[in-house]
Amino acid sequence: MSAETLHVPEELSARVPAEQRGPGLGRDAVRLLVSRGSAEPAHHAFGELPELLAPGDVLVVNTSSTLPAAVDGRVGDGRGRGEPVVVHFSTRADRWHPAGRAVAGRWAVELRSPDGRGSTHPRAGGPPGAVVRLPGGARLVLEAPVDPGGVRLWWARLRGVRADELMRRHGRPIRYGYTDRDQPLGAYRTVFAVDSPGGGSAEMPSAARPFTAELVARLVSKGVQFAPISLDTGVASAEAFEPPYPERFVVPAATAWLVNAARARRRTAPRAAGGRIVAVGTTAVRALESAAGADGRVRAAAGWTDLVVTPERGVRAVDGLLTGLHEPTASHLLMLGAVASATADGEALGRAYAAAVRRRYLWHEFGDLHLLLPG
């Protein structure tokens, strides 16, 4: 059975953060499924991660901070109350966007319909010229689909307020129907998050969520190194094989140097432990691979990436991946397949996901983690 055809029961959705599932629990109270080469999947607590890594290994982490990107509004012409919607602010476009259109000052937004339980249902965007009335007298004017012919994400211009101010005053984290209730913004921010003016992610880079300051200290004391990148994620609510949209990223020069040095050490001492480049989350893979040349050498880079990592393309700079458990229809599985193909046989991902269902692992951003390592 492949990961793409696996049925994940609804009750395996993580409905609340780990620290809310019982007294005395912390963010790191999740399980860790480990796929190592072609061996059968192994089962660990996430707190055992330092024992699974070696001195000299490099964890590439996303420092993007989660935005309160969901804001209530109403679509209408100003006569009457209008249709209630929830606006998900996905991606800010400043001077340029890979679509090639003049989109300075616009946001890519998704309109969703409230479901009456605090979450939302999918809803088509548009039409062009539609106005969404927002709190504080602000207006959002829809202009055109981000993807020509698409219906979900639209370019829109915000009038009457800056987006960061609107979200700070009236926004909340994006929430989906499998969760039980709203959570504070802090529940959606990782220990690595750094606030950046004008930046931030619509949805949390969730693979890093279980890390705590104490766990980071244990990893550092063992000799594991951390290399920061930034990739501002957009919304991912429609995951049915939909490829990721272009996203803004930064790979600093120091990170490029550290990754290249670790890979050079592995080439010169292939039998030595350590030196593996392990991306924490699919966002870290996308950013790092966007900065890697065909020879695997990483160079400092910043801008937009529309890279889609597939098994056919493969990975050039990444040796392993720490990630959540993804829906069978999620396009992220293409990236997982690329990493698995580089570290194991073609059936490794399917074996891991089947084991996760049997052992009742939990899915989504508050769920359990999966570590793919070379054999």
Secondary structure, 3 states (H helix, E strand, C coil): CCHHHCCCCHHHECCCCHHHCCCCCCCCCCEEEEEECCCCCEEEEHHHHHHHCCCCCEEEEECCCECCCEEEEEECCCCCCCEEEEEEEEEEECCCCCCCCCCCCEEEEEEEEECCCCCEEECCCCCCCCEEECHHHCEEEEEEECCCCCCCEEEEEEECCCHHHHHHHHCECCCCCCCCCCCCHHHHCCCCCCCCCCCCECCCCHHHCCCCHHHHHHHHHHCCEEEEEEECCCCCCCCCCCCCCCEEEEECHHHHHHHHHHHHHHHHCCCCCCCCEEEECHHHHHHHHHCECCCCCECCEEEEECCCCCCCCCCCCCCEEEEECCCCCCCHHHHHHHHHHHHCCCCHHHHHHHHHHHCCCCECCCCCEEEEECC
